[in-house]
Amino acid sequence: MNESETRAEPIDPKLKVCGWGVVEGAKVLHFLKIICQQSAALRAETQKLGAVYQKKIDDFEETKKSILQKAFAGELRCGEPVEPKTEKSRRDDKIIENKMNQTQPNPEGVI
């Protein structure tokens, strides 16, 4: 016997004998049914939203791990497509770095 059968068969008749549900003009049962339906709808919507946000969290974590992995591998460059460095590009980077580190005379004496 499931819950609805238990309610319908042994409980409801006893409630009617005690006067429950037979009060003229009473709308308690009507509102109780509406509230139960709304509660079930809210539960379903909450479960859907929970699944959506869990998916977003999982996607975020996956993206975060990917970015960290690329960062530690030296594959991230700001605003440039990621390509593996060639020997020539490493030499070019070294030349640029050396030129930037050279002290240049300051003709105006500005510090």
Secondary structure, 3 states (H helix, E strand, C coil): CCHHHHHHHHHHHHHHHCCCCCCCCCCHHHHHHHHHHHHHHHHHHHHHHHHHHHHHHHHHHHHHHHHHHHHHCCCCCCCCCCCCCCHHHHHHHHHHHHHHHCCCCCCCCCC
